[in-house]
Each structure stands twice: as structure tokens, then as C-alpha cells.
Amino acid sequence: MSEYGFSKITPLISELAEKSMNGYRIAPELYTKFDVKRGLRDIDGSGVVAGLTNISTIKVLDKPDGVRNHGDGKLYYRGYDVEDIVAGFIKNKRFGFEETIYLLLFGDLPSDDELAAFRKTLADFRTLPTTFTRDIIMKAPSDNMMNTLAKCVLALYSYDDAANDISIPNVLRQCIELITLFPVLAVYGYQAYSYYKNDESLCIHKPRPDLSIAENILYMLRPDCSYTELEARILDLALVLHAEHGGGNNSTFTVHVVSSSGTDTYSTIAAALGSLKGPKHGGANIKVALMFDDMKKNIRDWTDEEEVGDYLRKLLHKEAFDRAGLIYGMGHAVYSQSDPRAKVFKAFVEKLSAEKGRLEEFALYSLVENLAPKIIAEERRIYKGVCANVDFYSGFVYRMLGIPDELFTPIFATSRIAGWSAHRIEELINSNKIIRPAYKAVSPLREYKFND
């Protein structure tokens, strides 16, 4: 047993694992032979339709020359263009995430009175059970905040007298509680980790009922509780832009699959967290930030297009950074010409970089955003278009806000749980069948004979 209580991999286990590998491998040509949609995606990359939703719409507009699905991307929450939603709350100088949560959960924009009442409900629910911080969060802190979030969500099941009740009013109550508690769980989990693992001071600030979710994140995270208005508004914007993105993204589809089994809300959201934790899904902005760290070390002149271009080619040829052959933050499964979330985000990122004295870094990000699509097209012969996605800038923003890398994905979860909640309710209302796709067996049948 190791000092943490888990056995190590023994030589026998290593030998058996190696021996059994061929029994798991499936010949790639079989997927083509049986027309299997790997990743539930068609050969052109479009998703296999697995359900219907009222919650959000992702569209790629036709280009003026008539080429289909290669134009600008659009995202709609409950039929409203997300760019219009953002313009509305920015114009009126209010925080938009609470309004967005209301829209996603209830299907319509709130009136002033409805929004005020909803904000009060969120504030009233933003209280952890007595001793929860001490007994659950502070004990056995993890170095991965997504695991901490999942642990806390599953623990909250034990504090809910109606944990297994999947009637819509009760599920709605549970979802609202989790939505408003996620920032507290994430920040407190990080504070415990910093205290025990990094030997830093322990700062536990209670959230304030008069502050927005974005303001409370910064308030609870920082030792002195201070933040600028621009910082809070840009974090609020990030929460709005990450709140929902269709039923087919990995974590939201997980919500549909798990909800269809009839299980409880806490198990469902914990499963979604496990999905989002994966580096192919929620960890993208960390990869972007780390890629730029490496880029800044290896490029002498950040304004030199030729030098930056050479580095990007090295990335694609697996000669730089993590040698995965990827330019992180570039490209999307749906969008080709533009990700509307990245487009909205970029203008505010420039404002924040000016406030923080980091315009040179912003210029490097912008240069990479301009060069990468051309270089990817040349090197990979992809001509439908490649664009920066929302995670291209979000890691840069979080670092300017002083948010540690460990909280990048939990901040994503704090936003996306709004969409997860809406999709859970939609699945419970509309589906009476467990989701069960088919897998074709390709292994040969054998006669049992024990080897003496």
C-alpha cells in the first residue's frame, strides 16, 4: 500500500495489462465496414442527431457565395442571439449571468421584479450546511478542483431529505441550490488545497448576498476581497458565454444519458463534472495558456509574423510544446469561420489587458489568431475554415484576473451547470426511455475450455 492508501501497480498487473491489450483493440477498418459513427459524428464532422432541445441553438450561417455551413457561427439561448443578450446587459450596466440562468431554466427573459426575486433566491440558497466546509471540503483536499467539486456534490446528497425525488419542482430546487453553491465549493476547495498542499494562508470568506455570482467569486478568492468593476464584468461575461452550448457537447449529453436512467440530481451533476474534467472537453483553456507560456519562452520577437508562424508550424509538426500536433484554442467541431463567443469576448479582453498592462501579450494572442487558420490550412489542407474558439482567450483572461490554473475548469463548470440543469429538466419532462445506443460485437465466438 502507498502512503495514501492505494496499492501500487505490481509487475504481475503490468504483465497482465500488456497481455490483454490485443483483446481490447478493434481494427480501424471495421468502423468503416459497419458504418459506425465514431464519437457519434458523421464523416463530415457533424453530430449524429440524438435528441431534440428547446434550450439553445448553434448555427453556422451560409457564406454569401452560397457555400453551406462555412460562414459565421451564431449561438442562441432560448431563441435569443447571445450577442444581443450580452449587448443588453452591457448597455444597462448590469451583471448578466443571473439573467442568463433564469432564461435557460425558465425559457423567458425575466422582468425586473422577477430578476430581483430570483437574485434573492440565489442569495438565500448560497449557504452550505453547518460544518460542511470543515467536514467535507477541508478534509482530504484534492489537487484537482474538479474532483473536489464532484466530491462535494455527492456529499450534498446526504444533506437533502428529498435527494431521490425527481419531480420537476424538487429537481428545480436542487439545481438552483447547486448553481448558487458551485462558486463557493470551487473557491473553498481551492483555498483548502492551497493551505494544505502549498502551505499558503487559509482565507475563507463568506459570500455576500448583495453581490453577483461573478463578484462573489473574486470576493471569496482574493485575500483582501477587492476587485475592479471591469474585472467583475469580464468574469460575468465569461460565465454567460460558457453557460450553454447545445445538448450534444460531451458533458451535457452525459446529463441527458444519466438523467434518462431516473437517477438523482447529485449523481447526474457529478457525472457531468467527470466529463468536463477531461482535457478534450473542459481543460482546453489550460492547454491554451500553457501553450502560450511555452511560446513566449521560445519566441524572441512576439511581433515577428515569420517567427511566430514558424513556431505554429512546429506545433503542427509535433516539434514544440507538448508535441501533440495541435494549436490549442483553434478550431471547433461546429464553427469554422467564427465562434460567436470568442468574437464577443475579444473586445473585452483587450480592455482588461490594457488595465493590467498586458497589451503586448494580447497582441501576441491576436497575431496567433490571425496566423493560425492560414497555417493550418496550408499544413493540414483544411479549407472549410478554422477559427479561434471561446477557450482561446479565456485562460488569458482568468490569469489576468488572478484566477489560478486549478480553477479554470471549475469556473467553466460554475457557468455550464446552468445549461446542465436546463437539460436535466428537459430530459425528465420529455423522455420516458433510457438512452441506450447499440454497440456491434466484432469478437469471434469461442468454445469454453479451461487451460490446466
N, C-alpha and C positions, 0 to 999 in steps of 0.2 A: 504494500500500500504506500502511496506517496504521502507527503505531509498534509495534503489537502483531503485525504481520504479515498482517493481513486487509485485503482491498480494501474500499473504501467503496462505498456504493450510488451508481451513476452515474446521470445523467439518463436515459440510454437504458434502464437496468434499471427505473427508476421508470415510464417511459413504457410499457414492455412489460408490466409488472405491472398497471398500470391498464387497459391494453387487454385483457388476458387474463382479468380478473376475471369478466366475464359468462360466460365459458366454464366457470367453476367453480360458479357459483351454480345452485342447484336450487330450483325453485318449491316453497314450503312445502306447497301443496295436494297435491303428488304423494305426499308421505309418507302423507297420509290416503287418497288414492286407492288406493295399493298396499298399505295396511295395514302400513307399515314401522314397527317398534318403535324409535323414535329413542332412542339411548342404551341399547338392549336393555331398555327399560322399557315396560310396558303403559300404557294411557291413565290408569289409576288410580295410576300411580307404582310399582307393584310390579314387581320384576325378572322378566324372562323367564328361565325355568329353563333353564340351560345345562349343568348338571352335578350330580353328587351328591357329598356330602362327609361324612366322619365326624368332622371336626376341630372344628367349632363349630356352634352352633345359635342363631339370632336369632329370638326370638318376640315377638309383640305379643299380650298377653292380651285376651280379650273383656272388655268392661265388664260390671258387674253387671246392667245393664239389657238385656243381650243384644246390644248393638251390637258387631259383629265388628271386630277389628283396630284399635280405637281406645283400647285400655286401656294399662296399664303395659307397658313393654318388659322383656324378660328376655334375658340372654346366658349361654350355656353353653359352657364349654371341655370338649370330650370328654365331654359329658353332665353335667358338674358346673356348678352355678349359680356364676357368677363372684362373686356376693355372698357365697356360702358359702366359696369359696376364699379371698377376702380376709379374711373373719371368722376363718378357721382360722389363717392365718399371723400376723395381728394379735394374736389371743388368745395364741399361743405365742411372741410377740415374736421372730419370725424374719423374715428377708427372703424375699419370695415370688417374685421374678422367676425365679430359677434353678429353683425348683419348678415354675413355670408353663411354662418352656421344656421341662423334662423331660416334663411332662404332654402338651404339644402334640406333641412329637416321638415319644413312645413310647406314648401312648394311655392310660396309667395314672399315678396318683399314685405317687411314689417312696416306698420305705421310708426310714428314717433312714440306713441304710447305703448304699442306692442313691443318695440325695441327696448324701451326703458324697463318694462316689466320683465322682459327676457334677460336683460343685463342683471337685474336684481336676482332673478332665479339662479343665474350662473354664479353670482357672488355668494348667495345663500348656500349653494351646494359645494362651494370651494373650501370645504373643511374636512380634513382627514379624521377617521375615527380616533378616539382617545388612545394614546400610546402607540399608534400605528407607525409614526416616524421612528420611535425608539425600537419597537419590537420587530418591525419588518424591514424598514429602509436602512437603519443603522447597523443591523446585524448581517454579517457575511456579505459586505458590499462587493459588487462585481466590477471588473474593469471594463465591462461593456454595458452601457446605459440602456440598450435595448433589452438585454436580459433582465436588468433591474426593473424596467417598466413592465415587462411580462410577469415577473415575479410579483410585483405589487398588484397588478390587475387580477391575477389569480388569487392572491391573498384577500382582496376586497370581496370576493365571492363569500368568504366565511363571515363577513360582517353584514351581509344582506339577508334579511329574513325571507325575502321573496326572490332569492337568487335564481331559482329554476322556473319562475313564472315568465312565460314568453308571450303573454298578452301584450298587445301593442302599447297601451298606456304604461305598463311596467317597463317594457323594453325602452320606451322613450325616456322614462325617468332614469333608468340605468345609463343610457347613452349620454344624456345631458350631464349626469354626475361624472362620468369618465372624461368627457370632453373638458370639463372645467377643472378636473383634478390632474390631467396629464401634465400640464406645466409644473405643478407642484411636485409630482412624483419624479419627473425628469430632473429638475433642478436639485431637489433634496438628494436624489440618488447620486448626482454628480458631487455634491458637497460632501457626502459620506465617503465616496471614493477618494476625493482629494485629501480628506482628513486622514484616512487610514492608509492609503496607498502612496500618496505624495507628501505626507507629513505637512500639509498646509493647515491653516487655521480653519476651524469649523464655523461656518456662518449659516444660520438657519433663520431666514426672515419670513414671517407670516405674510401671505398675500393680502393686499389691501382691497376692500370691496369697491372702492371708488375708482380703481384703475382698470384699464382694459387688459385683455389677456397678454398682448404684446408688452405693455408697460410692466405688468407683473412679472413676466419672465426676466426682464432686465433688472427690475427692482429686487427680486429674490436672488438673482445670480451674483450681483455685484456687492462686495463687502460694504460699500458706502451707500448702496441703494440708489445711486444717482444715474441719470441718463438724460440725453438731449431729446427734444421733441422730434428732430429728424431721425434719430436712431430708432425711437419707438415706432414712428410711422413707417419706416422702411421694413422693420421686422413685421409689423402688422400687414404690410403689403405682401411680404413673403408668405405669411400664413394664408392669406387669401388665395394666392396663386397656386399653392400646393394643396388646397383643401379638397379637391376632387378632380378626377380625370378619367371618368368613364368606368364601366363595370368590368372591363377586360384586363386592366392592369393587374399585376400578379397578386398584390395584397388585397385589392378589392374583390377580385374573383375568389380569393381564399375566403373572404367574408361570405360570399354567396354560397360557396360549397359547404362551408361549415354550418352556416345558418340553416341550409336545407336539410341537415340531419336532425334539426329540432333541438340542438343543444343550447346552453345558456349564453348570455351576452358576454360574460367574462371569458369563457373559453374561446368564444368567437374572436374577440378583440385580441386575446393573447396569440391566437393563431395568425392573425393579420400582422401582428408585431414580428413574429418569427419570419414571415415572408419579407416584410420591409427591411429587416435586418440584413438580408442578403446583399452582397456587393453589386449584384447585377440589377438591383432594384433601388433600394433607399440609400446605398452607400456611394452613389455616383459623385455627389458633390465633394466628398472627402477625397476621392481619387483625383478630381479636377484640381483641388487645392494642392495636393501633394505633387501632382504633375507640374504645376506652375512653380512650386518650390524648387524642383529639380531644374526646370527651365531657367529660372533666374540665376542659379548657380553656374550653369553651363553656357549661357549666352552673355557675351561681353557688352554688346550694344543692343538694348531692348528695342531700339527704334529701327534697327537694320533689318529690312524685309528679307534680304538674302540669308542672313544668319538665322533669323527666326524660322524661315522656310526650311533651311537645312535641318534644323532641329526637329521640325514637324515630320520631315521625311524619315528621319532616324526613328521617330516614334512608330511610324507605319511599318518600317522595316525591322522592328524589334531590336533596335540598336540603342535605345535610350529609355530612361525612367524604369518602368517595371518589365519592359521587353514583352508586353502583351500584344503589340501591334495596333494599339488604339490611341486615338486622340480623344481623351475623355471630355465629355460635355458637348461633343459634336455628334449630331445625328439623332434621329428619333424613329421609333417604329411606325409612327403615323405621319408626322410633319416632315416635309422635305425642304421647302423654301424658307419657312419661318415658323418658329414656335411662338404663339401669341404671348405666352407667359414671359419668355425671355425678352421679347420686344418691349413689353410694358416695364419690366424690371430694369432694363438697361439705363433708362434715363435717370432713375432714382439712384442707381448705383454710382453714376457719375457725380451726383450731388454729394453723396456720402463720402466718396473718395476725395472730393475737394475739401470737405470739412475735416477729414482725417489726414490731409496732406499726403495722399497716396495716388495722385493723378498719374504718376509715371507707371504704376502697376496697372491702373485702369487702361492706360494707353496700350500696354502690352496685351492685356486681355482683348481689347478691341482689334488689335493687329492680328492676333491669332484667330479671332472670329472671322475676320475678312480673308485671311490667307488659307485657313484650313479647308474650306469647301473646294477651292481650286486645286489644292494639292491632293486631297482625297480623290477628286475626280480624275486627276492625272495618274495617280499611282494605283488606284483601285478600279479605274474605268467605271465609276458610278456617275451616271449622267442625269438621274432624276432630281438631283439636288440634295445637299446635306446642309443642315443649319445648326446653329447653337441651340441647345435645349435649356430649359429653365435652370438646370443644375450647373450650367457653365459659369454663371455669376454668383449663385447662392453661397457657395463656400467662401468666396472672396468677401461677400457681404458679412457673413457670420464672423469671419475673422476680424473684420473692421469693427464689428460690434463687440468684440472681446468674448465671443461665444467659443468655448473650447471645442476642438475637433470631436471629442467624445459625445458632444450634444448635437452634432449636425443632424444625424438621423433621428434622434428623439424629437428634435424640433419639427422635422418632417412629419413624424407620427402625431405630434401635437396638432398639426394642421390637418392631416389626412383623416384623423379619426372622425372629423365632421362628415366627410364623404362615406367612410366606412359605416357610420351609424345610419345614414340615409339608406344605403344599400342593404343593410341588415333588415331594416323595417320593410323595404320594398320586397325583399325575398320572402319574408314571413307572411306578408299580405298576399302575394301573388302566386307563390309556388306551393304545391302540395306533394311534390315529388323530390326525393333526394337526388342530388346531382351525381350521376354515375356514368361517365363516359366509358367506352369499351377499349380494352387493350387486346390486340390479337396475339395469341400464343404462337411462337415460332420454334419452340424447342421440340425435338423428336420424342416420341413416347418410348419408354424402355420397360423391359421386364425386370421386376424386383429380384435381385439375387444378392444375398449378403456375402461379403468377402471375408472368408475365415482367415 
